[in-house]
Amino acid sequence: MKKSKTITLVLLTSTILLGCEDKVRNKYADWDDCVKDYQDPSRCKVDTEKTGSGYHMVYYGPWYRNSDAGNQAHNPSAISKRSTGIARSGWGSIGGRGGS
């Protein structure tokens, strides 16, 4: 019985840690660039961003794992270079161009 509890704890901890992997999404200045990359308008989201001169619209693709940044299926901007940066989930912030 003791081994069973240990295995369960190890599996649970591993699952939690894997789920905490940084996630990112591509940020676009133009809606059309997002749609061109993802080939599906429903995968793009619009938001507003505060700047020194007010607010402006920004567009985001879907979330993907940071480890998939080089995978074109998850990050088409790795090839197209249409995105203007990336947004990070959790403690991160806006990062480098194209999600890489």
C-alpha positions as CSV (number, residue, x, y, z in Angstrom):
1,M,0.0,0.0,0.0
2,K,2.9,2.4,0.8
3,K,4.4,2.0,-2.7
4,S,1.0,2.7,-4.3
5,K,0.8,6.1,-2.5
6,T,4.3,7.0,-3.5
7,I,3.7,6.2,-7.1
8,T,0.5,8.2,-7.1
9,L,2.3,11.2,-5.5
10,V,5.1,11.0,-8.1
11,L,2.6,10.9,-11.0
12,L,0.5,13.7,-9.5
13,T,3.5,15.9,-9.0
14,S,4.8,15.2,-12.5
15,T,1.4,16.1,-14.0
16,I,1.3,19.4,-12.1
17,L,4.8,20.4,-13.1
18,L,4.2,19.5,-16.8
19,G,1.0,21.6,-16.7
20,C,3.0,24.6,-15.4
21,E,5.2,24.8,-18.5
22,D,5.3,28.4,-19.9
23,K,2.7,29.1,-22.5
24,V,3.0,31.8,-25.1
25,R,0.9,33.2,-27.9
26,N,1.8,35.4,-30.9
27,K,0.9,39.0,-30.8
28,Y,-0.1,40.9,-34.0
29,A,-0.6,44.5,-34.8
30,D,-3.1,43.6,-37.6
31,W,-6.0,41.2,-37.5
32,D,-5.4,40.0,-41.1
33,D,-1.8,38.9,-40.2
34,C,-3.2,36.7,-37.4
35,V,-5.8,35.2,-39.7
36,K,-3.2,34.6,-42.4
37,D,-1.0,32.7,-40.0
38,Y,-3.7,30.5,-38.4
39,Q,-6.0,30.2,-41.4
40,D,-9.0,30.5,-39.1
41,P,-10.5,33.7,-37.7
42,S,-11.8,31.8,-34.7
43,R,-8.3,31.1,-33.5
44,C,-7.5,34.9,-33.3
45,K,-8.5,37.1,-30.4
46,V,-8.7,40.9,-30.1
47,D,-7.7,42.9,-27.1
48,T,-6.7,46.5,-26.2
49,E,-3.3,47.5,-25.0
50,K,-2.5,50.6,-23.0
51,T,0.3,52.8,-24.3
52,G,1.6,56.2,-23.3
53,S,-0.8,57.8,-25.7
54,G,-3.9,55.8,-24.9
55,Y,-5.2,52.4,-26.0
56,H,-4.8,50.5,-29.2
57,M,-6.0,47.2,-30.6
58,V,-3.8,44.1,-30.6
59,Y,-4.5,40.6,-31.8
60,Y,-3.4,37.3,-30.4
61,G,-3.2,33.8,-31.8
62,P,-3.9,30.7,-29.6
63,W,-1.8,29.7,-26.6
64,Y,0.9,27.1,-27.2
65,R,3.8,25.7,-25.1
66,N,7.0,27.6,-25.2
67,S,8.7,24.4,-26.2
68,D,6.7,24.3,-29.4
69,A,7.9,27.7,-30.6
70,G,9.8,26.2,-33.5
71,N,6.9,24.0,-34.5
72,Q,5.1,25.7,-37.4
73,A,1.8,23.9,-36.6
74,H,1.8,25.7,-33.2
75,N,3.7,28.8,-34.2
76,P,3.2,29.7,-37.8
77,S,4.9,33.0,-37.3
78,A,8.2,31.1,-36.8
79,I,8.2,30.9,-40.6
80,S,6.0,33.9,-41.7
81,K,7.5,36.4,-39.2
82,R,4.2,38.3,-39.2
83,S,3.8,38.5,-35.4
84,T,5.1,41.6,-33.6
85,G,6.0,39.7,-30.4
86,I,4.7,37.1,-28.0
87,A,2.6,37.3,-24.9
88,R,3.6,34.9,-22.0
89,S,1.2,33.3,-19.6
90,G,1.8,33.4,-15.8
91,W,4.7,35.6,-14.6
92,G,6.0,36.4,-18.1
93,S,5.5,39.5,-20.2
94,I,5.7,40.6,-23.8
95,G,8.8,39.0,-25.4
96,G,10.7,38.6,-28.6
97,R,9.6,38.7,-32.2
98,G,7.8,35.7,-33.8
99,G,7.6,33.6,-30.6
100,S,11.2,32.5,-30.8
